Amino acid sequence: MQLEFVPVEEFYFALTLAVRTLSEVTDPELVQQTRQRLQEKLGEPSTVAAAKQNTFNYVFRVHDYDNSPAPQLVVSIADWQDKLRLSSDFGWMLDAERKPVRTERFEQRQEFTHALCVYLQDRFGLPLNL
């Protein structure tokens, strides 16, 4: 697995309607630690909301991880109402009408979440035990 950071200029082209929450952790200290580590390593987030409930969202394209038949794989690390939220389109894709539909990989979302947490621990030192 390799993550490629998506800067703010490309944010709207990276996310799709198929991105769904993988995991949420209520831990304000973890939220602050994640925000600080990602900002140190990557700079400004991919996007921020104007509202207080969301202050950062780092988006990544995922390479070297099979999400077929979907043509891409995206991960989002964000805060939402003092929770750390990991989201992805793993196991989802958009149909011809641009509506999200589950793929055969949907049942592997928990395995993907674990692999993602291990990667984030190794690359950014984030203590994610989700």
KEFI-275460 format. One record per residue: residue in three letters; x, y, z of N, C-alpha, C, CB in turn. Coordinates in steps of 0.001 Angstrom, whole numbers, plus 524288, in hexadecimal, padded with zeros to 5 digits. Glycine has a CB too. Layout:
% KEFI-275460
ALAXYZXYZXYZXYZ ...
This chain:
% KEFI-275460
MET803547FB68800008000080000800008037E804D2800007FC3880001804CA GLN80221808867FCBE804C680D917FC8280095811CF7FC628087D80DF17F79E LEU8014A815EE7FF7C7FDA281A437FF6F8002381EF57FCCC7FBDF81BA480504 GLU7FD22821717F95C7FECD8263A7F6B27FB3B82A9E7F8897FE9E8259C7F08B PHE7FD8182E727FB2E7FA8B832D17FD477F7F8835EB7F8DE7FE18836608008B VAL7F316837657F9AC7F03483A8E7F5E77EFEF8401D7F8047EA96838487F4E2 PRO7F2A6843C87F57F7F27D849347F75C7ED3484BB87F65A7F6C584C6A7F4C0 VAL7EC618501E7F8D17E756852CC7F8817E5BE853F97F2DA7E78A857DC7FBA0 GLU7E986854FE7EF7A7E843856487EA047E5B2851BE7E7247ED2F857EC7E71F GLU7E6A184D007E8E17E47E8485F7E6477E028845B67E95F7E8CC844837E547 PHE7DED5847E47EDDC7DB3B8454F7F1777D60F843AF7EEF67DA24848D97F5FE TYR7D382847367EC557CE54846067EA367CE7D8420D7E5C77CBC584AFA7E84E PHE7D3038414F7E3797D38183D717DF537D4B1838087E17B7D7BB83F117DB84 ALA7D64C837BC7E6657D7E1832BF7E8AD7D35E82FF27EB5C7DC43833997EC8C LEU7D03A832C27EE4F7CC048303E7F13F7C76F82EE87EDB37CA2E833C57F5B6 THR7C4E082AB37EEFC7C033829227EC207BBBD828697EFFE7C12B824087E8F3 LEU7B727827A67EDF47B29C826AE7F1457B2E0821587F3E87ADA0827197EE13 ALA7B6A181E2D7F2737B70F818EA7F4AA7BA4B818BA7F9AA7B969815487F0B1 VAL7BCB781D067FB3B7BFD781D0E800067BC3781C9A804B97C33B8221980067 ARG7BD55818B1807FD7BA2B8178D80C9C7BDBD816E0811577B6CA8129380BBF THR7BB95817C5816047BE988174581ADA7C0528119D81BAB7BB5A8192B81F91 LEU7C55D8110C81CD87C78780BF781E557C75B80B538243E7CD3080B5E81C50 SER7C8F580F75827017C96180F3582CAC7C94F814B082EF37CE6180C4F82E52 GLU7C75381526833AF7C75181A16836897C9028190A83C1D7C1D881CBC83661 VAL7CC5781C7A83E347CE1F81BF3843957CD378211D8465E7D3FC81A53843D6 THR7CA8E820E884ACA7C9BE8258C84DF57CE598260C851AA7C4768254985100 ASP7D1FE829628503D7D6B282A398535B7D91582F6F851B07DAB782599852AC PRO7D787833BD8544F7D979838E3852C77DF7583940852B07D75583CF485673 GLU7E21B83671856207E7D983681856287EA03833FB8512F7E9F8833A285B0B LEU7E7A882FAC84F7F7E94882D1D84AA77E836830A2845F07E671827D884A02 VAL7E3D4833608460D7E28F83708841CD7E6CD83B308416B7DD1E839A0842B3 GLN7E83F83D7C845D97EC3B84196845E77F18483F778442F7ECAC843FE84B5B GLN7F2F083AD5846187F7E78386C8449D7F80E8374283EBF7F8C98335F847C1 THR7F3C58355683CA27F372834258370B7F3F183923833D67EE4183156835C1 ARG7F11A83D29835567F161842308329E7F6FE84430832907EDBA8463D8353B GLN7F9928440C8370B7FEE6846088377C802C3842D983437800998460783D2C ARG8027183DA8834858061A83A5A831918056B83AF182BAF80563834A383316 LEU8008C83AFC829F07FF9F83B7E824528013F840E0822597F9DB83A8182310 GLN8004E844D98257C801E484A13823CF807D684A84823947FFA484E3C82782 GLU80A8F848198274D8104B8481D8273781266845648225E812768457A82C1F LYS8100E840F1820FD811F783DC681CA18101F83FBD817458103C8383181D5C LEU80B40841C48170A808E4842ED811F980792848AD8111B8041283FC98115C GLY8079184BBC81531805F485130814AD80012851B08154B807AD8536A80F62 GLU7FDF085564812857F85885671812EE7F514851C68112A7F6EC85B3D80FB7 PRO7F07B851048138E7ED1784CAB812057EAD584D6180C8F7E8AE84C10815ED SER7E8828493780A977E5FD84962805797E16F84D2E8057C7E420843F2803E0 THR7DECD84D92809ED7DA7D8514380A747D925851F9810317D5AA84F638075F VAL7D6A585639811627D47C8573A816937CEFC85943815D87D7EB85B32819C1 ALA7CBE28586A819C07C68485A668198C7C64385F9B81C647C29A8566C81BFD ALA7C2778629781B127C1B9867A881DA27BF48866FF8230B7BE4886B3A81A3F ALA7BD12862748240B7BA5986188828F77BE1685F6182D167B5C585DC082825 LYS7BCA585FD7831F17BFEF85E28836497C05885832836A27BDCE8605383B62 GLN7BC8A8555A834B17BC8484FB1835537C0AB84CE7832157B74284D9A833EC ASN7C31B84F9A82E6A7C70B84D3582B0F7CB4B85135829F77C49884B2A825E0 THR7D0268500282B9B7D45D853C982ADE7D899851ED827227D6C78550F83006 PHE7D8BD84CDF825E37DC8584B078220A7DA8C8462681F547E1CA849F68249D ASN7DC828455581A907DB5D840A88178D7DFFC83FC0813DD7D60C8413281475 TYR7E30383BAC814E97E75F83A2F8118E7E584835B780E197EC5183893814D6 VAL7E5F68366E809067E4138329D8053A7E8BD830508025D7E0278352380151 PHE7E86F82B328015B7ECA5828627FEBE7EA77824D97FA837EFD282531802B0 ARG7ED52824827F63A7EC5E820597F26B7EF9381BB27F4477EDE48220E7EC99 VAL7ED3E817157F4017EFEB8125F7F5C57F1D780F627F1027EC4480EE57F932 HIS7F6D580E0B7F1267F93A80AF07ECFE7FAFA805BF7EF497FDED80DE37EA6F ASP7FB7E801E57EC007FD6C7FCB87ED917F9DF7FA067F17F802D77FD327EFD9 TYR7F4B87FA9E7F0C47F0E27F7BF7F3E17EC3E7F6BE7F0507EF387FADA7F8FE ASP7EAB87F1D87EFE67E6B07F04A7EC217E1407F1F67EDEC7E6CF7EA5E7EB49 ASN7DEBD7F5197EAD57D95A7F6BA7EBC87D5F97F5AC7E6FA7D9237FC917ED3F SER7D7AC7F1F67E3BF7D4B87F0C87DEFE7CF347EF067E06F7D7877EC847DBB5 PRO7CB6C7F03A7DD4B7CBBB7F2737D8117CBE17F86F7D7F77C7317F0977D4ED ALA7CBE77FAFB7DC7F7CC12800BA7DC907D145802A27DA567CB49802DA7E236 PRO7D12B806D77D7627D5E3808B67D4C67D9AE80BB27D84D7D46080C1F7D058 GLN7D7F180D557DCE77DB60810407E06D7DA2C80EB57E6097DAB9816407DFAA LEU7DD6A810947E9867DC9880FB27EF1C7DE4F8149E7F1F47DFAE80AC17F11E VAL7DAEE816A37F5527DBE281B857F81A7DB1A81A977FDEB7D83881FF47F61A VAL7DE5381D4C801157DDE381D2D806C77DDA0822C8808B27E29481A2D80958 SER7DA7E823AF80CA97DA02828C680F257DAF18281E815017D48982B4180E0C ILE7DE2482B9E817317DF0382BCC81CD27DD408313181E937E4F182AB281E52 ALA7D93283152821D57D6E2836528234D7D53183647829007D23B8379681FC8 ASP7D43483AF482AFB7D1A483B5C830087CBF183CBD82F0D7D45D83F848339E TRP7C8A483ACA832687C31383C02832077C0D683BF1837827C0238380F82E62 GLN7BF6D840728397B7BD1F8410583EAB7C07483E50842D17B79083ECE83EB9 ASP7C58683FA4842EE7C95483D8F846AD7CA4D837B28461F7C78483EB184C22 LYS7C912835898419E7CA2B830068407A7CE0282FD483BFC7C51082CEC83F22 LEU7D15082BD783C077D4B382AE2837947D1D282722833FE7DA28828A58394C ARG7D144828A082F0C7CE378258B82B5D7D1A6823E3826C37C96A828AA8296D LEU7D1EC81EC7825E17D46981C9B821387D01481B0F81D7F7D808817D182291 SER7D09781CBE8189B7CCA581B80814A67CF5E819BF80FAD7C90C820478138E SER7CC8E816B780C8D7CEB5814DE8079F7CA59812F9804177D2B6810818088A ASP7CBA08129F7FF097C7F9810447FB5C7C95080A817FA6E7C801813497F62A PHE7CCA7808387FDBB7CDE3802AD7FD2A7C8DD7FF7B7FD967D1EC800E98015D GLY7C7FB7FC177F9D37C34F7F8D47F9C67BE857FB717F77B7C21C7F71F7FF24 TRP7BF32800247F5657BAEF8030B7F2F87BCC08050F7EDAF7B9178079F7F683 MET7B91A806097EA4D7BA2F808D47E56F7B52980B627E3927BC70805177E12D LEU7B5A380EE77DFE87B109811827DDC57AF1B80E8B7D9037B2418173D7DC58 ASP7A9F980DDD7D8AE7A7C180B367D4287A71B80F1D7CFAB7A270808A47D590 ALA7A49380D807CB8D7A3EF810CD7C6EA7A0DE815CB7C8167A13380DBF7C29E GLU79D938159B7CC1E79A8C81A307CDAB79D4B81D5E7D1F279527818817CF8D ARG7A23181C047D3087A57381E907D7027A35681DD17DC7C7A5EB824557D5DE LYS7A0C6819607DD6679EF4817F97E29C7A2B9813F07E4E37993A815D07E274 PRO7A403814697E9F77A798810A37EC557A52080B387ECC37A94B812867F1B9 VAL7A821807497EB2E7A67E801D37EBB17AB017FEBB7EE067A4C97FF7B7E64B ARG7A9B07FAD57F10B7ADAE7F7797F3717B00B7F3E97EF4B7AB517F42D7F7FB THR7B5177F2E17EFF17B7B37EF107EC957B8AA7EA1F7EFCB7BCF57F14D7EA51 GLU7BAD87E6207ED407BBFF7E1447F0097C01D7E2117F4467BDD37DD177EC34 ARG7C2F67E6567F42C7C6F77E7757F8257C4A37E9E47FD187CB1D7EB1D7F5E2 PHE7BFA87EB2D7FD087BD3E7EDC1801887BE157EAA6806927B7657EE8380092 GLU7BDCE7E58D8063F7BE767E23080AE27C3FE7E26D80D127BD1A7DC8A8098A GLN7C7A37E4A880A2A7CD187E4FF80BE77CE707EA5A80E307D0BC7E3CE8075D ARG7CA867ED8E80F447CB8C7F2D4811557CE5C7F2BA816957C6717F5D1811E4 GLN7CD247EF03819EA7CFC57EEB081EFE7D5927ED7081E467CD257EA808227B GLU7D6CA7E9DB81AB57DC3F7E8968198F7DF127ED5B817587DC967E3F7815AF PHE7DC7D7F028813E07DECB7F4E0811A77DFCE7F8EE815EF7DB337F72C80D64 THR7DC157F9AB819787DCAE7FD6181DBE7E16D7FBFF8210D7D7BC7FD8082122 HIS7E2167F70A822397E6A07F54E825477EBB47F685822607E6437EF6282671 ALA7EBF67F53981D5B7F0AA7F64081A3C7F1C67FC1F81A097F0097F409814A1 LEU7EDB97FF3F8198C7EE53804EC8196D7F081806E281EA07E90C8079781838 CYS7EE6E80507822EC7F04A806B9828177F60180546828E47ECF08044882C70 VAL7F78B8009D827367FD037FF02827978006C802A48245A7FDB57F94D825C8 TYR7FEBE803E381FA0801AB8076881C3A8023380CD481EBB7FEFC807D7816DB LEU7FDED80EE9820D97FE0A8141B82338801848142D828187F878815DE8249F GLN8019280FE382AEF8051480F6F82F7580AC280F9282DAC803F880A5583289 ASP80BFD80C828299F8115A80C3D827AF813228115F82539811D9807DC823BB ARG80FE0813C582201811768186E81F198114081D778225480E0D8190881A5B PHE80D3C81DFF8259F80C79822DE8286C80CE88225F82E5B807478250C82711 GLY80D8A81D9C8304D80DE681CD1835F4808C481DB2838B8811F28205C8383A LEU8047681CF3836007FF4D81DAF838647FDB8818BA83B4D7FB2581F1B8342F PRO7FC66819318404A7FAE581490843607F536813028427D7FBCA815978492E LEU7F42A810CD83DEB7EECC80F6B83C977EDEC809A583D9B7ED93810C4836D7 ASN7EAF1808838418E7E9838031E842D77E3A6802868422A7EB36801A584888 LEU7E1FD802DF83D467DC5B802C883C207DA837FD4883B1A7DB14806418376E 
